[in-house]
């Protein structure tokens, strides 16, 4: 036995059923079409938040459902966008009085299906596109990576108390513009039902600028030390979002599925050192597996510029299967 499933085609279904049984005090699982939503819905005058994407990135997005974050999440098949009917189902279930913000990672399939659902539902909605992947030079093609967690947390805190859809979109757009992420990997991932990883590296190689679908990065690096790698990643992000000495930041280190916590903590330590050397103040931190790519041996670093308003929203109470404070 190489994997803990019998039939790759049933993996999403059985995984969601397991997730629901564990967290049924917090979430509801709907079928046909498939989506999850809060068990206890908030005041219908408040703005609703819906996100989603392919399965295989757990706990993104289903683990972010709850007080202070998402109202619903639509999980597609593994690495496949949710269908428009899933999104319409979630919109119809929530149907808030003052509108819904759809938080969508910048992938063509996700954007197409969420936009189609918006037209089908005929509700008051706006789409917030997350594009924190600063490894890609063309800003229009930057993908949504682990910075999505920061966006969902901060916007979720505002949506918990706001009836202003535009204000929620604007705060989310501010977070996107002030957040950068770089992902790296030492191996590809194994797609369910296959017995080979999506790419293979030699022991001295690192894939730089990877996404969360098992794809290769923007370049292949060789013979770097861990210090050199983390320094390069951190510098790349600081440059791309124009951080200046004295600014306050949130530092997120995210595992992609097969990287041990002891390694993630080491990455965090080095990244924090380089932030401090650049004159930045790391005032908030998060570490763990949040936006994964099945079993990829990889990690990403996200740095997000903070200000008093964003910090207050980040610190606001949250109660989801993944984040609680």
The 8 nearest C-alpha neighbors of each residue, nearest first, counted from 0:
[[1, 2, 3, 4, 5, 194, 6, 192],
 [0, 2, 3, 194, 4, 5, 192, 193],
 [3, 1, 4, 0, 5, 191, 192, 7],
 [2, 4, 5, 1, 0, 6, 10, 7],
 [5, 3, 2, 6, 7, 10, 9, 191],
 [6, 4, 7, 3, 2, 9, 10, 8],
 [5, 7, 8, 9, 4, 10, 192, 191],
 [6, 8, 10, 192, 191, 9, 5, 4],
 [7, 9, 6, 10, 11, 192, 191, 12],
 [10, 8, 12, 7, 6, 11, 13, 5],
 [11, 9, 7, 13, 12, 8, 14, 6],
 [10, 12, 14, 13, 9, 15, 76, 54],
 [13, 11, 15, 9, 10, 14, 16, 8],
 [12, 14, 16, 10, 15, 11, 17, 9],
 [13, 15, 17, 11, 16, 12, 10, 18],
 [16, 14, 18, 17, 12, 13, 19, 11],
 [15, 17, 13, 19, 14, 18, 12, 20],
 [16, 18, 14, 20, 15, 19, 13, 21],
 [19, 17, 15, 21, 16, 20, 14, 22],
 [18, 20, 16, 23, 22, 17, 21, 15],
 [21, 19, 17, 23, 18, 22, 16, 15],
 [20, 22, 18, 19, 23, 17, 24, 16],
 [21, 23, 19, 24, 25, 20, 26, 18],
 [24, 22, 19, 26, 25, 20, 21, 27],
 [23, 25, 22, 26, 38, 21, 27, 20],
 [26, 24, 38, 23, 22, 37, 65, 27],
 [27, 25, 38, 37, 23, 36, 22, 24],
 [26, 28, 38, 36, 35, 37, 23, 29],
 [29, 27, 35, 34, 19, 26, 30, 36],
 [30, 28, 34, 33, 35, 27, 32, 31],
 [29, 31, 33, 32, 28, 34, 35, 85],
 [32, 30, 33, 29, 85, 34, 88, 84],
 [31, 33, 30, 85, 84, 88, 34, 29],
 [32, 34, 30, 31, 29, 85, 73, 35],
 [33, 35, 73, 29, 72, 85, 28, 74],
 [36, 34, 28, 72, 71, 27, 29, 73],
 [37, 35, 71, 27, 70, 26, 38, 72],
 [38, 36, 26, 39, 70, 40, 65, 27],
 [37, 39, 26, 27, 25, 40, 36, 24],
 [40, 38, 37, 41, 25, 26, 65, 36],
 [39, 41, 37, 38, 42, 70, 43, 93],
 [40, 42, 43, 39, 45, 159, 66, 70],
 [41, 43, 44, 45, 40, 95, 159, 46],
 [44, 42, 95, 45, 96, 41, 46, 94],
 [43, 45, 96, 42, 162, 97, 95, 46],
 [46, 44, 162, 43, 161, 42, 160, 158],
 [45, 47, 158, 162, 99, 98, 97, 161],
 [48, 46, 99, 70, 100, 95, 45, 98],
 [49, 47, 100, 69, 70, 99, 101, 46],
 [50, 48, 71, 101, 72, 69, 70, 102],
 [51, 49, 102, 72, 101, 103, 73, 60],
 [52, 50, 73, 72, 74, 60, 81, 49],
 [53, 51, 80, 74, 81, 75, 109, 54],
 [52, 54, 78, 75, 79, 80, 77, 76],
 [53, 55, 77, 76, 56, 74, 75, 78],
 [54, 56, 293, 77, 57, 292, 78, 53],
 [57, 55, 291, 290, 292, 59, 54, 58],
 [58, 56, 59, 55, 291, 290, 289, 60],
 [57, 59, 62, 289, 60, 61, 56, 290],
 [60, 58, 57, 290, 56, 61, 62, 289],
 [59, 61, 63, 62, 51, 58, 72, 50],
 [60, 62, 63, 72, 59, 64, 58, 35],
 [61, 63, 58, 320, 321, 60, 64, 59],
 [62, 64, 61, 60, 319, 69, 68, 321],
 [65, 63, 69, 319, 62, 70, 61, 68],
 [66, 64, 319, 68, 318, 37, 69, 67],
 [65, 67, 318, 317, 68, 319, 64, 159],
 [66, 68, 317, 156, 155, 159, 65, 316],
 [69, 67, 155, 152, 65, 66, 151, 64],
 [70, 68, 64, 48, 71, 65, 63, 49],
 [69, 71, 48, 37, 36, 64, 49, 47],
 [72, 70, 36, 49, 35, 69, 64, 37],
 [71, 73, 51, 50, 35, 49, 61, 34],
 [72, 74, 51, 34, 81, 85, 86, 50],
 [75, 73, 52, 51, 53, 54, 81, 72],
 [76, 74, 81, 53, 80, 79, 54, 52],
 [75, 77, 79, 54, 53, 78, 11, 74],
 [76, 78, 54, 53, 55, 79, 75, 11],
 [77, 79, 53, 54, 212, 76, 55, 80],
 [80, 78, 53, 76, 75, 77, 81, 52],
 [79, 81, 53, 52, 75, 109, 108, 82],
 [82, 80, 75, 52, 74, 73, 53, 85],
 [81, 83, 85, 84, 112, 80, 86, 75],
 [82, 84, 116, 112, 86, 85, 87, 115],
 [85, 83, 87, 86, 82, 88, 32, 116],
 [86, 84, 32, 88, 83, 82, 87, 33],
 [85, 87, 83, 89, 88, 84, 116, 90],
 [88, 86, 84, 90, 89, 85, 116, 120],
 [89, 87, 85, 91, 86, 90, 84, 92],
 [88, 90, 92, 86, 87, 91, 93, 85],
 [91, 89, 87, 93, 88, 92, 94, 86],
 [92, 90, 88, 94, 89, 93, 87, 120],
 [91, 93, 89, 90, 94, 88, 87, 36],
 [92, 94, 90, 91, 95, 89, 47, 70],
 [93, 95, 91, 90, 92, 96, 98, 43],
 [96, 94, 43, 98, 97, 93, 44, 47],
 [95, 97, 44, 98, 43, 94, 45, 46],
 [98, 96, 95, 44, 162, 46, 45, 164],
 [97, 99, 123, 124, 95, 46, 96, 164],
 [100, 98, 47, 124, 46, 48, 101, 123],
 [99, 101, 48, 125, 124, 126, 47, 102],
 [100, 102, 126, 49, 50, 48, 127, 125],
 [103, 101, 50, 127, 126, 128, 49, 100],
 [104, 102, 128, 129, 127, 50, 101, 105],
 [105, 103, 143, 129, 128, 106, 142, 130],
 [104, 106, 142, 143, 130, 129, 128, 103],
 [107, 105, 109, 108, 104, 142, 110, 143],
 [106, 108, 110, 109, 111, 105, 112, 104],
 [109, 107, 111, 110, 106, 80, 112, 79],
 [108, 110, 80, 112, 106, 111, 107, 113],
 [111, 109, 107, 113, 108, 112, 114, 106],
 [110, 112, 108, 114, 109, 113, 107, 115],
 [113, 111, 115, 83, 109, 114, 110, 82],
 [112, 114, 116, 110, 115, 111, 109, 117],
 [115, 113, 117, 111, 116, 112, 110, 118],
 [114, 116, 112, 118, 113, 117, 111, 83],
 [117, 115, 83, 119, 113, 118, 114, 87],
 [116, 118, 114, 120, 115, 119, 113, 121],
 [119, 117, 115, 116, 121, 120, 114, 122],
 [120, 118, 116, 117, 121, 115, 87, 83],
 [119, 121, 117, 122, 118, 87, 116, 90],
 [122, 120, 118, 119, 117, 123, 124, 116],
 [123, 121, 120, 124, 117, 98, 94, 90],
 [122, 124, 98, 99, 121, 97, 125, 117],
 [125, 123, 99, 98, 100, 122, 126, 117],
 [124, 126, 100, 101, 127, 99, 123, 168],
 [125, 127, 101, 100, 102, 128, 124, 103],
 [126, 128, 102, 101, 103, 168, 129, 125],
 [127, 129, 103, 104, 105, 102, 126, 130],
 [128, 130, 104, 143, 105, 175, 103, 131],
 [131, 129, 143, 142, 141, 105, 132, 128],
 [130, 132, 179, 143, 180, 178, 133, 146],
 [133, 131, 180, 141, 142, 134, 130, 181],
 [132, 134, 135, 179, 180, 131, 181, 236],
 [135, 133, 208, 132, 181, 136, 217, 180],
 [136, 134, 133, 141, 137, 132, 138, 140],
 [135, 137, 138, 134, 133, 141, 140, 139],
 [138, 136, 140, 139, 135, 141, 133, 134],
 [137, 139, 141, 140, 136, 135, 133, 130],
 [138, 140, 137, 141, 130, 105, 142, 136],
 [141, 139, 138, 137, 142, 135, 105, 130],
 [142, 140, 130, 132, 138, 135, 139, 131],
 [143, 141, 105, 130, 132, 106, 144, 140],
 [142, 144, 104, 130, 129, 105, 131, 132],
 [145, 143, 146, 147, 142, 132, 131, 180],
 [146, 144, 147, 290, 148, 253, 301, 289],
 [145, 147, 149, 148, 144, 301, 131, 180],
 [146, 148, 150, 145, 149, 144, 151, 129],
 [149, 147, 151, 146, 150, 145, 152, 289],
 [150, 148, 152, 146, 147, 151, 153, 145],
 [149, 151, 147, 148, 153, 152, 171, 154],
 [152, 150, 148, 154, 149, 155, 153, 68],
 [153, 151, 155, 149, 68, 150, 154, 148],
 [152, 154, 313, 312, 156, 155, 150, 151],
 [155, 153, 157, 151, 156, 171, 152, 150],
 [156, 154, 68, 67, 158, 152, 153, 157],
 [155, 157, 67, 153, 159, 154, 312, 158],
 [156, 158, 154, 159, 155, 160, 161, 167],
 [159, 157, 161, 155, 46, 160, 156, 154],
 [160, 158, 156, 157, 67, 161, 155, 45],
 [159, 161, 158, 157, 45, 162, 156, 46],
 [162, 160, 158, 45, 163, 157, 159, 46],
 [161, 163, 45, 46, 44, 97, 164, 160],
 [164, 162, 166, 161, 165, 167, 46, 97],
 [165, 163, 167, 166, 98, 46, 168, 162],
 [164, 166, 168, 167, 163, 169, 125, 170],
 [167, 165, 169, 163, 168, 164, 170, 161],
 [166, 168, 164, 170, 165, 169, 154, 171],
 [169, 167, 165, 171, 166, 170, 172, 164],
 [168, 170, 172, 166, 171, 167, 165, 173],
 [169, 171, 173, 167, 172, 168, 166, 174],
 [172, 170, 168, 174, 173, 169, 154, 150],
 [171, 173, 175, 169, 174, 170, 168, 176],
 [174, 172, 170, 176, 171, 175, 169, 177],
 [173, 175, 171, 177, 172, 176, 178, 150],
 [176, 174, 172, 178, 177, 173, 129, 171],
 [175, 177, 173, 174, 178, 172, 240, 131],
 [178, 176, 174, 304, 175, 303, 240, 173],
 [179, 177, 303, 175, 302, 176, 131, 174],
 [178, 180, 131, 236, 301, 302, 133, 132],
 [179, 181, 301, 132, 131, 300, 133, 146],
 [180, 182, 299, 300, 208, 134, 132, 232],
 [183, 181, 299, 208, 209, 298, 207, 300],
 [184, 182, 207, 209, 297, 206, 208, 298],
 [185, 183, 297, 206, 186, 296, 205, 298],
 [184, 186, 205, 296, 297, 206, 200, 204],
 [187, 185, 296, 184, 199, 295, 200, 198],
 [186, 188, 198, 197, 196, 295, 213, 199],
 [189, 187, 295, 196, 294, 213, 197, 293],
 [188, 190, 196, 195, 191, 197, 193, 294],
 [189, 191, 193, 192, 188, 196, 197, 293],
 [192, 190, 7, 193, 189, 77, 8, 10],
 [191, 193, 7, 190, 194, 6, 8, 189],
 [194, 192, 191, 190, 195, 189, 196, 7],
 [193, 195, 189, 192, 196, 190, 191, 1],
 [196, 194, 193, 189, 197, 190, 188, 198],
 [195, 197, 189, 188, 187, 198, 199, 194],
 [196, 198, 187, 188, 213, 189, 195, 214],
 [199, 197, 187, 196, 186, 200, 215, 188],
 [198, 200, 186, 187, 196, 201, 197, 185],
 [201, 199, 204, 186, 202, 185, 198, 205],
 [200, 202, 204, 203, 199, 205, 185, 221],
 [203, 201, 204, 200, 185, 205, 222, 221],
 [202, 204, 222, 201, 221, 205, 223, 200],
 [205, 203, 221, 201, 220, 202, 200, 222],
 [206, 204, 220, 185, 219, 184, 207, 221],
 [205, 207, 219, 184, 216, 183, 218, 220],
 [208, 206, 183, 216, 218, 209, 219, 217],
 [207, 209, 216, 182, 134, 217, 183, 181],
 [210, 208, 216, 182, 183, 215, 207, 214],
 [209, 211, 212, 214, 182, 208, 213, 144],
 [210, 212, 292, 213, 291, 209, 144, 214],
 [213, 211, 214, 210, 292, 78, 188, 55],
 [214, 212, 188, 187, 211, 197, 292, 215],
 [215, 213, 212, 210, 209, 216, 197, 211],
 [216, 214, 209, 206, 213, 217, 198, 210],
 [215, 217, 209, 208, 207, 206, 218, 214],
 [216, 218, 208, 207, 215, 209, 134, 135],
 [219, 217, 207, 216, 206, 220, 208, 215],
 [218, 220, 206, 205, 207, 204, 221, 216],
 [221, 219, 205, 204, 206, 218, 207, 222],
 [220, 222, 204, 203, 223, 205, 219, 206],
 [221, 223, 203, 204, 224, 220, 205, 202],
 [224, 222, 221, 227, 228, 225, 220, 203],
 [223, 225, 227, 226, 228, 222, 229, 221],
 [224, 226, 228, 227, 229, 223, 266, 230],
 [227, 225, 224, 229, 228, 230, 269, 223],
 [226, 228, 230, 224, 225, 229, 223, 231],
 [229, 227, 225, 231, 230, 226, 223, 224],
 [228, 230, 232, 231, 226, 227, 233, 270],
 [229, 231, 227, 233, 228, 232, 234, 226],
 [230, 232, 228, 234, 229, 233, 235, 227],
 [233, 231, 229, 235, 230, 234, 181, 228],
 [232, 234, 230, 236, 235, 231, 229, 237],
 [235, 233, 237, 231, 236, 232, 230, 238],
 [234, 236, 232, 238, 233, 237, 231, 239],
 [235, 237, 239, 233, 179, 238, 234, 240],
 [238, 236, 234, 242, 239, 235, 240, 241],
 [239, 237, 241, 235, 236, 240, 234, 242],
 [238, 240, 236, 241, 237, 235, 133, 179],
 [239, 241, 237, 238, 242, 177, 236, 179],
 [242, 240, 238, 239, 237, 243, 236, 177],
 [243, 241, 237, 240, 238, 246, 244, 304],
 [242, 244, 246, 245, 241, 279, 278, 277],
 [245, 243, 278, 279, 246, 277, 242, 280],
 [244, 246, 279, 278, 243, 280, 247, 277],
 [247, 245, 279, 244, 243, 280, 248, 242],
 [248, 246, 280, 305, 281, 279, 304, 282],
 [249, 247, 304, 281, 305, 303, 282, 280],
 [248, 250, 283, 303, 284, 302, 281, 282],
 [249, 251, 302, 284, 301, 248, 283, 285],
 [252, 250, 285, 301, 286, 284, 300, 253],
 [253, 251, 300, 286, 299, 267, 285, 301],
 [252, 254, 299, 287, 288, 298, 286, 289],
 [255, 253, 288, 298, 256, 258, 287, 297],
 [256, 254, 291, 297, 292, 298, 295, 288],
 [255, 257, 294, 291, 295, 293, 254, 258],
 [258, 256, 296, 294, 295, 255, 259, 297],
 [259, 257, 296, 254, 256, 297, 260, 262],
 [260, 258, 262, 261, 257, 263, 254, 256],
 [259, 261, 263, 262, 264, 258, 287, 254],
 [260, 262, 264, 259, 263, 265, 258, 266],
 [263, 261, 265, 260, 259, 264, 266, 258],
 [264, 262, 260, 266, 265, 261, 267, 259],
 [263, 265, 267, 261, 262, 266, 260, 268],
 [264, 266, 262, 268, 267, 263, 261, 269],
 [267, 265, 263, 269, 264, 268, 270, 262],
 [268, 266, 264, 270, 265, 269, 271, 252],
 [267, 269, 265, 271, 266, 270, 272, 264],
 [268, 270, 272, 266, 271, 267, 273, 265],
 [271, 269, 267, 273, 272, 268, 229, 266],
 [270, 272, 274, 268, 269, 273, 267, 275],
 [273, 271, 269, 275, 270, 274, 276, 268],
 [272, 274, 276, 270, 275, 271, 277, 269],
 [275, 273, 271, 277, 279, 276, 272, 270],
 [274, 276, 278, 279, 272, 277, 273, 271],
 [275, 277, 273, 278, 274, 272, 279, 271],
 [278, 276, 274, 275, 279, 244, 273, 243],
 [279, 277, 244, 275, 276, 245, 274, 280],
 [280, 278, 275, 245, 244, 246, 274, 277],
 [279, 281, 247, 282, 248, 246, 275, 245],
 [282, 280, 248, 283, 249, 247, 279, 250],
 [281, 283, 280, 248, 249, 247, 284, 250],
 [284, 282, 249, 281, 250, 248, 285, 310],
 [285, 283, 250, 249, 251, 286, 282, 281],
 [284, 286, 251, 252, 250, 287, 283, 249],
 [285, 287, 252, 251, 253, 284, 263, 288],
 [286, 288, 253, 254, 289, 252, 285, 260],
 [287, 289, 254, 253, 290, 255, 291, 256],
 [288, 290, 58, 59, 291, 253, 287, 57],
 [291, 289, 56, 145, 59, 288, 57, 255],
 [290, 292, 255, 56, 256, 293, 57, 289],
 [291, 293, 211, 56, 255, 295, 55, 212],
 [292, 294, 55, 256, 295, 291, 188, 56],
 [295, 293, 256, 257, 188, 292, 296, 189],
 [296, 294, 188, 187, 256, 297, 292, 257],
 [297, 295, 257, 186, 258, 185, 184, 294],
 [296, 298, 184, 255, 295, 183, 185, 258],
 [299, 297, 254, 255, 253, 183, 182, 184],
 [298, 300, 182, 253, 181, 252, 183, 301],
 [299, 301, 252, 180, 181, 251, 253, 182],
 [302, 300, 180, 251, 179, 146, 250, 252],
 [301, 303, 250, 179, 178, 249, 251, 248],
 [304, 302, 178, 249, 248, 177, 305, 179],
 [303, 305, 248, 177, 247, 178, 249, 302],
 [306, 304, 248, 247, 309, 310, 303, 249],
 [305, 307, 309, 308, 310, 304, 247, 248],
 [308, 306, 310, 309, 311, 305, 312, 247],
 [309, 307, 311, 310, 306, 312, 305, 313],
 [310, 308, 312, 306, 311, 307, 305, 313],
 [311, 309, 313, 307, 312, 308, 306, 305],
 [310, 312, 314, 308, 309, 313, 307, 315],
 [313, 311, 315, 309, 153, 314, 310, 156],
 [314, 312, 310, 153, 311, 315, 309, 152],
 [313, 315, 311, 312, 310, 316, 324, 317],
 [314, 316, 312, 313, 156, 311, 317, 67],
 [317, 315, 324, 67, 314, 318, 323, 156],
 [318, 316, 67, 323, 324, 66, 319, 315],
 [317, 319, 323, 66, 65, 322, 67, 324],
 [318, 320, 65, 322, 321, 63, 64, 323],
 [319, 321, 62, 322, 63, 22, 318, 64],
 [322, 320, 62, 319, 63, 323, 58, 318],
 [323, 321, 319, 318, 320, 317, 324, 63],
 [322, 324, 318, 317, 319, 321, 316, 320],
 [323, 317, 316, 318, 322, 315, 314, 319]]
